[in-house]
Amino acid sequence: MSVDLARAKAAFALHFGHEPEAGARAPGRVNIIGEHTDYNHGFVFPMAIERDTLILARKTERPRLSVFAANFEQEADVALGAWERHATCPWMDYLVGVAREVELLGHRVPGMECLLLGDVPIGAGLSSSASVEMAALRLFEEMAGFRLSDPDAAALGQRVENHFLGVASGIMDQFVVRAAREGHALFLDCRSNAHEQIPLALADTVFVVADTGVSRGLAGSKYNERVVECAEAVDILNAANGTRHTHLRDFGLEQLETMASSMPNHVYRRARHVITENERTREASRIVTPGNASRLGELMNESDRSLREDYEVTCPELDLMTHIARTLPGCFGSRMTGAGFGGCTVHLVSSGHTKDFCAGLSCEYQRQTGRNAHCFVSCASSGADLAGS
């Protein structure tokens, strides 16, 4: 666990005046490849990172959630059963949304005092929100005496996003944050929830995550816009083929190309990204265990180009960072990761070049933008669990 548990317990005792009874942690995630495919019922290939959200808690007699977010030095207090968005502390909405879904399943969330603390970068495309949701769920499971399967837990988190927060997201983030295995990436079919833990056997390579420092300001609205555009492509393809498919996952590139001139160009390009990204993701899942770093790097580069040109979810800073990365020795591949419009990039780098790569990327990015590029190396971490487990 990346967050210091002893310091967190001390902070809890200082704030609430007594020791916590229980705690849970959940990681952030980086998506190696398979971007904007999850809500199209496609395939994704993420891994959990060595950055965590930690929630410590103690039961109270009051039917309320009283939460101190140490990162923001903010406290929020809400009545259980009053399932409303918080006016001044948006981070509280993730816990309230999870508690609401738990109670809809018939489980009683007890009143609690909680301390929330984490080091998953916020607004960087590393699923800080899913990390909070899955840490909260694992805590509520422990305090209320029930346990969901990993697919059911992920689906609960997706409902929080879709129904409570109004984001038309897929299931990838919650699934990997809940179910990840140390040393593995998760190959997930976002329609059936069939999944496979794939060993990351890429000898002498590391994944470097680099933050552009640009907050994903357009990500929410543009994300929902892309969902609508993909649905438009499905309608056009169904009409042309006499089918009743529901998502782009159901169509091949050949079918799309025959309709290229019969749909708006931007809709065609959105569909082309999704269909080709699914194929890239399938191939990536097959080549990491044999250790084909060169081919994985090529697939990452192709994915980034598609996200930039076809799906149009990058930004100048993301494009600059991936361009710089590809010029540096030891870089096999580089791509934006997450929803886009800011946030992070992920790079597959030779272990022997890691230090120089991070220094070179940070220096050149800062020189050209005036922004600091925060880089870190992460192995594949484990999913949500009780704190200290």
Secondary structure as UniProt FT lines:
FT   HELIX           5..16
FT   STRAND          22..33
FT   TURN            35..36
FT   HELIX           38..40
FT   STRAND          43..59
FT   STRAND          64..69
FT   TURN            70..73
FT   STRAND          74..79
FT   TURN            80..81
FT   TURN            90..91
FT   HELIX           92..104
FT   TURN            105..106
FT   STRAND          112..118
FT   TURN            122..123
FT   HELIX           128..144
FT   HELIX           150..159
FT   HELIX           160..164
FT   HELIX           172..179
FT   TURN            182..183
FT   STRAND          184..189
FT   TURN            190..192
FT   STRAND          195..199
FT   TURN            203..204
FT   STRAND          205..211
FT   TURN            217..218
FT   HELIX           219..241
FT   HELIX           248..250
FT   HELIX           253..258
FT   HELIX           260..262
FT   HELIX           265..287
FT   TURN            288..291
FT   HELIX           293..309
FT   HELIX           316..327
FT   TURN            329..330
FT   STRAND          331..337
FT   STRAND          344..350
FT   HELIX           351..353
FT   HELIX           354..369
FT   STRAND          374..378
FT   STRAND          385..386
FT   TURN            387..388
//
